[in-house]
Amino acid sequence: MNYVELIQRQAGLVFGNKEKADAWLSQPKTAFDGKTPTELAHSEAGYLLVKVVLERINQGYAC
């Protein structure tokens, strides 16, 4: 499994369904300098950054 697949899987768990996860993953984020989470997840460093944000969202923090 590559980083994009891993982040898609985690986003699905956090948001509860694929449609919501895909919507979040495909929208540019200010926190990611205008890049989408999917764009960042192509590298290990980007994947780790997106993973941390998803973990924060899962814990109830708005991002």
C-alpha positions in Angstrom: 0.0 0.0 0.0 1.4 3.4 -0.9 1.1 6.7 1.1 -1.9 8.0 -0.9 -3.8 4.7 -0.3 -3.0 4.8 3.4 -4.2 8.4 3.8 -7.4 7.6 1.9 -8.0 4.7 4.3 -7.4 6.8 7.3 -9.6 9.7 6.0 -12.4 7.2 5.4 -12.2 6.1 9.0 -12.1 9.6 10.4 -15.0 11.0 8.2 -17.1 7.8 8.3 -17.6 7.4 4.6 -15.7 7.5 1.3 -17.5 10.5 -0.1 -16.7 12.8 2.8 -13.2 11.6 2.9 -12.7 12.1 -0.8 -14.1 15.6 -0.6 -11.7 16.6 2.2 -8.8 15.0 0.5 -9.4 16.8 -2.8 -9.8 20.3 -1.4 -6.8 22.6 -1.1 -6.0 23.5 2.5 -4.4 26.6 3.9 -2.6 24.5 6.4 -0.9 22.7 3.5 0.1 26.0 1.7 -2.9 25.6 -0.7 -2.1 22.0 -1.7 -4.6 19.2 -1.3 -4.0 16.4 1.2 -3.8 14.0 -1.6 -1.0 16.0 -3.3 1.0 16.0 -0.1 0.5 12.3 0.6 2.7 11.4 -2.4 5.8 11.7 -0.2 6.5 10.3 3.2 6.9 13.7 4.8 3.6 14.9 3.3 1.8 11.7 4.3 3.0 12.2 7.9 1.7 15.8 7.9 -1.7 14.9 6.6 -1.9 12.0 9.0 -1.3 14.3 12.0 -4.1 16.6 10.8 -6.5 13.7 10.4 -5.6 12.5 13.9 -6.4 16.0 15.2 -9.7 16.1 13.4 -10.5 12.6 14.8 -9.8 14.0 18.3 -12.2 16.9 17.8 -9.9 19.7 16.8 -11.0 21.8 13.9 -8.4 22.0 11.1 
